[in-house]
Amino acid sequence: MSNNLKKKKKKGFTLIELIIVLAVLAIIAAIAIPNFIAVRNNSRNKADAQSCLTIKRTVLMLVSDGTVPETADFYVTGPSTTSLNTEKYKDDVNEAMKDVNNVQGTKLVSGFDAKGQPQYSDGTPAMYHVVISKGDVSVTTVVAAAH
C-alpha cells in the first residue's frame, strides 16, 4: 500500500517547481516587454517621419502645378483634415492629403538633417505643420496647441 502512495506522489510538479518557473517567466517578461514597447515607439516615430516626407512631396507637386501658392502655412491633422490660412485652396489640399496617416509617434519630428535622417525632439505630436516658403516645403510634427 505504501508503494502505491509513493507512485502517486511522484506525478506532477511541486509547488516550488511551479514558483521557480513563474519567477523565470516574470524575469523574461520584465526584460522583453520594455524592449517591445521601445521598438513599437521607434517604428511609430519613423512612420511619422515618412508621413512628413510624403506630405512634403505631395505639397511640392501642388506648388509646382499652381494648385497652392508658393508661400503658405497650414496644419494637417489626418486624412483630408487641414487648417489652411485661406479657404481658396482647402479643397485641393484636402483631396491631396486624403491618404495621410494620423500622427502616431511619441516624439516630435523637428526636421531632417543633410543626409535626410529625421531629427526628433521631446513632445507628443498631434498634427503635421506644413510651411511653404518661396516654393520650398518643410513638414514637421507639432503639439496640438501650436496653431
Backbone bond lengths (Angstrom), bond angles and torsions (degrees), N, CA, C in turn:
res aa  C-N    CA-C-N  psi(-1)  N-CA   C-N-CA  omega(-1)  CA-C   N-CA-C  phi
1 M - - - 1.440 - - 1.528 111.63 -
2 S 1.313 117.43 -42.04 1.460 119.56 178.39 1.521 111.23 -66.59
3 N 1.301 117.65 -25.63 1.460 121.73 175.90 1.530 110.38 -64.72
4 N 1.331 116.80 -39.62 1.457 121.78 178.63 1.522 111.40 -66.21
5 L 1.321 118.59 -38.64 1.465 122.01 178.24 1.518 111.39 -65.32
6 K 1.316 117.07 -40.31 1.463 120.43 179.16 1.521 110.99 -64.07
7 K 1.317 117.36 -38.59 1.459 120.76 179.30 1.530 110.61 -65.97
8 K 1.309 117.66 -39.86 1.456 121.23 -179.98 1.528 111.65 -68.36
9 K 1.288 118.83 -35.05 1.461 122.46 -179.11 1.525 112.27 -68.94
10 K 1.302 118.69 -26.73 1.453 121.09 -175.56 1.527 112.80 -80.30
11 K 1.308 119.09 -9.63 1.455 121.88 179.12 1.524 109.68 -81.61
12 G 1.343 117.12 141.79 1.454 121.47 175.59 1.514 113.03 87.20
13 F 1.345 114.79 -175.20 1.463 122.06 -178.25 1.519 109.85 -106.89
14 T 1.300 115.75 151.66 1.463 119.86 175.62 1.520 108.70 -82.65
15 L 1.291 115.26 163.97 1.460 120.72 178.53 1.527 110.91 -61.29
16 I 1.297 117.46 -39.15 1.473 121.91 179.29 1.527 110.26 -61.51
17 E 1.323 117.21 -44.15 1.465 120.66 179.85 1.524 110.84 -62.48
18 L 1.312 117.70 -42.42 1.464 121.14 178.17 1.524 111.62 -64.10
19 I 1.319 117.44 -40.59 1.466 121.13 178.47 1.522 110.31 -64.26
20 I 1.325 117.34 -40.54 1.467 120.63 178.87 1.529 110.36 -63.76
21 V 1.315 117.75 -43.62 1.466 121.29 178.54 1.523 110.25 -61.82
22 L 1.320 117.61 -44.72 1.466 120.84 178.42 1.524 111.40 -63.07
23 A 1.316 117.68 -38.72 1.463 120.99 178.28 1.523 110.92 -64.31
24 V 1.319 117.16 -42.49 1.470 120.82 178.13 1.524 110.11 -63.63
25 L 1.323 117.85 -43.76 1.465 121.11 177.54 1.526 111.46 -62.07
26 A 1.317 117.38 -38.77 1.465 121.01 178.29 1.522 110.77 -64.86
27 I 1.312 117.73 -39.80 1.468 121.14 178.53 1.526 110.24 -65.53
28 I 1.321 116.84 -44.27 1.468 120.39 178.35 1.525 110.48 -61.55
29 A 1.324 117.66 -43.32 1.463 121.33 178.85 1.519 111.18 -64.26
30 A 1.326 117.30 -39.56 1.467 120.73 -179.97 1.522 111.41 -64.14
31 I 1.306 117.18 -29.42 1.463 120.79 178.14 1.527 110.96 -83.53
32 A 1.319 117.36 -42.50 1.456 121.91 -171.67 1.522 114.06 -77.52
33 I 1.318 118.70 -41.04 1.466 121.02 -173.85 1.528 112.62 -61.17
34 P 1.334 120.81 -46.50 1.468 118.50 176.78 1.531 112.90 -60.50
35 N 1.325 117.29 -35.04 1.462 119.79 177.32 1.520 111.09 -65.60
36 F 1.317 117.68 -41.04 1.459 120.68 177.79 1.524 110.75 -63.06
37 I 1.308 117.37 -41.31 1.467 121.25 179.29 1.518 110.36 -64.56
38 A 1.326 117.56 -42.66 1.466 121.16 179.28 1.526 111.15 -63.58
39 V 1.312 117.07 -41.27 1.466 120.73 178.53 1.524 110.06 -64.83
40 R 1.323 117.32 -42.16 1.467 120.97 179.00 1.526 111.14 -62.96
41 N 1.332 117.51 -45.90 1.462 120.85 179.45 1.520 111.25 -64.05
42 N 1.319 117.24 -40.48 1.457 121.24 178.69 1.529 110.73 -62.16
43 S 1.315 117.18 -42.26 1.463 119.78 179.70 1.527 111.29 -67.91
44 R 1.315 117.50 -34.71 1.470 120.00 176.77 1.528 111.12 -67.19
45 N 1.332 116.98 -40.12 1.462 120.11 177.40 1.524 110.68 -63.43
46 K 1.325 116.72 -41.37 1.465 120.46 178.54 1.525 111.11 -66.79
47 A 1.321 117.30 -34.79 1.464 120.57 176.82 1.523 110.20 -64.45
48 D 1.334 117.50 -40.38 1.465 120.55 176.34 1.520 111.01 -62.95
49 A 1.329 117.05 -41.83 1.468 120.58 178.88 1.528 110.30 -62.24
50 Q 1.324 117.36 -41.68 1.461 120.37 177.84 1.526 111.09 -66.28
51 S 1.322 117.26 -37.05 1.467 120.21 176.42 1.521 110.58 -63.84
52 C 1.337 116.92 -38.51 1.469 120.42 176.41 1.526 110.45 -59.27
53 L 1.323 116.98 -44.14 1.464 120.66 179.59 1.525 111.44 -66.93
54 T 1.322 117.23 -37.82 1.461 120.90 177.76 1.524 110.59 -64.74
55 I 1.327 116.62 -44.48 1.466 120.68 177.79 1.521 109.73 -61.84
56 K 1.329 117.27 -42.63 1.466 120.97 179.89 1.526 110.58 -59.47
57 R 1.328 117.88 -47.68 1.467 120.54 179.77 1.529 110.95 -62.70
58 T 1.321 116.55 -40.45 1.461 120.38 179.56 1.521 110.87 -63.88
59 V 1.331 116.74 -45.33 1.468 120.52 -179.22 1.529 110.33 -67.15
60 L 1.328 118.23 -37.45 1.469 120.34 176.40 1.523 110.90 -59.55
61 M 1.339 117.49 -39.13 1.468 120.26 176.28 1.523 110.45 -65.62
62 L 1.330 117.52 -41.05 1.465 120.56 179.28 1.522 111.36 -64.63
63 V 1.329 116.77 -36.93 1.469 120.75 177.96 1.524 109.88 -69.22
64 S 1.330 116.87 -44.17 1.465 120.01 -176.16 1.522 112.51 -66.11
65 D 1.330 118.48 -31.69 1.467 118.87 178.28 1.529 112.79 -94.06
66 G 1.326 116.91 5.99 1.461 121.07 174.31 1.518 114.81 81.67
67 T 1.319 118.05 10.18 1.465 121.00 -179.99 1.521 111.47 -68.75
68 V 1.317 117.32 -37.51 1.465 122.09 175.87 1.528 108.47 -123.54
69 P 1.325 117.00 155.69 1.466 119.74 -178.01 1.530 111.98 -70.42
70 E 1.326 115.49 166.37 1.467 120.91 179.72 1.516 112.57 -76.42
71 T 1.326 117.30 -6.12 1.459 121.36 175.41 1.526 107.97 -135.89
72 A 1.315 115.88 118.95 1.468 120.61 179.46 1.522 108.54 -160.53
73 D 1.310 114.63 164.67 1.462 121.53 -179.17 1.528 106.39 -147.80
74 F 1.331 117.31 117.39 1.460 118.70 -179.71 1.519 110.94 -151.72
75 Y 1.332 114.79 170.13 1.464 122.67 -177.51 1.520 109.31 -119.13
76 V 1.318 115.86 143.81 1.458 122.19 175.62 1.524 106.37 -120.70
77 T 1.324 116.36 119.58 1.462 119.83 -177.83 1.518 112.90 -103.37
78 G 1.299 117.28 -7.01 1.457 121.03 179.36 1.509 109.26 165.26
79 P 1.312 117.61 -167.88 1.455 120.28 -179.41 1.527 112.06 -58.51
80 S 1.304 116.14 124.49 1.467 123.51 176.63 1.520 113.58 54.27
81 T 1.299 117.68 34.97 1.458 120.83 177.46 1.517 108.43 -132.02
82 T 1.313 115.99 100.20 1.458 119.23 -179.99 1.511 110.59 -125.70
83 S 1.305 114.94 154.14 1.454 122.25 174.56 1.521 105.99 -116.35
84 L 1.316 115.99 92.23 1.461 122.07 -175.43 1.516 109.03 -99.22
85 N 1.348 116.10 144.42 1.457 119.14 -176.96 1.526 112.66 -73.39
86 T 1.308 118.13 -1.21 1.455 121.80 173.04 1.526 109.25 -144.85
87 E 1.306 117.00 140.15 1.463 121.71 -178.70 1.525 111.84 -75.20
88 K 1.327 116.98 -17.88 1.460 121.46 -175.10 1.531 112.65 -56.63
89 Y 1.317 117.70 -37.63 1.461 122.17 -174.57 1.527 113.26 -105.04
90 K 1.314 116.87 -0.81 1.465 120.25 -170.43 1.527 113.15 -60.03
91 D 1.326 118.56 -45.02 1.466 120.64 -178.43 1.525 111.79 -63.11
92 D 1.346 116.52 -41.78 1.468 119.85 179.26 1.524 111.29 -64.91
93 V 1.320 116.64 -41.97 1.465 120.46 179.89 1.526 109.76 -68.25
94 N 1.326 117.56 -42.68 1.471 120.40 177.93 1.525 111.39 -59.10
95 E 1.323 116.48 -42.32 1.464 119.89 178.87 1.528 110.88 -62.87
96 A 1.327 116.71 -40.91 1.470 120.51 -179.72 1.529 111.86 -69.49
97 M 1.321 117.43 -28.72 1.466 121.51 -176.51 1.528 113.23 -94.30
98 K 1.332 118.08 11.88 1.468 120.34 -173.95 1.526 114.06 -62.91
99 D 1.335 117.86 -23.10 1.465 120.32 -178.90 1.520 113.59 -101.43
100 V 1.324 117.01 9.30 1.465 120.63 -178.99 1.526 109.59 -73.75
101 N 1.326 115.76 134.20 1.466 120.71 177.28 1.521 110.52 -78.43
102 N 1.311 115.94 151.69 1.463 119.98 172.63 1.521 109.35 -65.13
103 V 1.328 115.71 152.66 1.463 120.19 176.07 1.521 107.95 -64.19
104 Q 1.332 116.67 135.29 1.464 119.57 -176.95 1.515 113.67 -135.90
105 G 1.320 118.34 -3.82 1.464 121.44 -175.95 1.517 113.90 -75.00
106 T 1.324 114.40 176.20 1.460 121.26 179.59 1.522 111.92 -111.02
107 K 1.338 116.65 -0.99 1.462 121.85 176.79 1.517 108.82 -134.23
108 L 1.327 115.99 156.92 1.453 121.34 177.62 1.524 109.87 -79.50
109 V 1.331 116.79 136.73 1.461 121.09 170.39 1.522 105.21 -86.77
110 S 1.339 116.54 108.71 1.465 120.14 -174.54 1.518 112.86 -94.11
111 G 1.308 117.91 -4.30 1.460 121.93 178.65 1.516 110.27 149.94
112 F 1.332 114.88 -167.81 1.459 121.48 -178.65 1.515 108.94 -132.67
113 D 1.342 116.49 143.01 1.461 119.72 179.37 1.530 110.08 -80.97
114 A 1.338 116.47 -177.00 1.460 121.51 -176.69 1.527 112.43 -62.23
115 K 1.317 117.04 -25.89 1.464 120.82 179.29 1.528 112.20 -88.76
116 G 1.325 116.99 0.96 1.458 120.91 -179.83 1.512 114.71 85.35
117 Q 1.331 116.98 10.03 1.462 120.68 179.40 1.529 109.66 -82.93
118 P 1.327 117.66 136.65 1.467 119.37 -179.75 1.523 111.93 -67.11
119 Q 1.324 114.78 144.26 1.461 122.25 175.11 1.526 106.57 -109.22
120 Y 1.313 116.23 131.78 1.462 120.95 -176.40 1.523 110.41 -113.42
121 S 1.318 115.33 151.11 1.461 121.15 172.98 1.526 107.89 -136.09
122 D 1.323 115.38 166.50 1.462 120.13 -177.25 1.521 111.10 -72.15
123 G 1.296 115.73 145.66 1.451 122.30 178.67 1.516 109.35 139.15
124 T 1.312 116.20 159.62 1.458 121.13 178.43 1.523 108.71 -103.80
125 P 1.325 117.31 111.66 1.464 119.86 -175.53 1.522 112.37 -72.55
126 A 1.330 115.11 149.06 1.458 120.30 178.56 1.525 112.21 -127.28
127 M 1.340 117.06 -22.56 1.462 120.05 -177.44 1.519 110.13 -158.47
128 Y 1.336 115.18 168.23 1.458 121.82 176.49 1.523 108.73 -95.79
129 H 1.321 116.83 140.39 1.456 122.29 177.38 1.522 107.69 -113.22
130 V 1.331 116.11 121.55 1.460 122.07 -178.00 1.521 108.28 -111.27
131 V 1.328 116.04 126.30 1.461 121.71 177.09 1.521 107.61 -123.12
132 I 1.342 115.54 122.90 1.459 121.23 175.95 1.521 106.56 -109.64
133 S 1.317 116.53 121.78 1.460 121.38 -179.70 1.525 108.71 -133.02
134 K 1.333 115.29 110.50 1.471 122.02 -179.20 1.528 111.30 53.89
135 G 1.306 116.54 41.28 1.453 121.63 177.61 1.515 115.05 85.32
136 D 1.339 118.15 -11.93 1.460 121.11 177.51 1.529 108.40 -89.08
137 V 1.317 116.52 137.69 1.462 121.02 -174.96 1.523 110.14 -117.48
138 S 1.332 116.01 133.52 1.464 120.40 170.73 1.526 107.99 -126.53
139 V 1.326 115.11 140.38 1.462 121.09 -179.26 1.522 107.88 -130.39
140 T 1.324 116.11 128.31 1.461 122.39 177.15 1.528 108.39 -133.43
141 T 1.318 116.21 170.60 1.461 119.32 171.02 1.521 107.66 -103.49
142 V 1.318 115.93 145.45 1.465 121.24 -177.34 1.521 109.70 -135.22
143 V 1.329 115.39 163.69 1.461 120.40 174.94 1.519 108.82 -76.86
144 A 1.299 117.23 162.56 1.465 122.02 -173.74 1.516 112.95 -61.94
145 A 1.321 118.41 -33.57 1.460 121.14 -174.91 1.519 113.32 -75.73
146 A 1.326 118.75 -2.92 1.462 121.53 -174.05 1.517 113.30 -69.96
147 H 1.319 118.69 -27.02 1.463 118.32 -178.52 1.493 108.34 -110.22
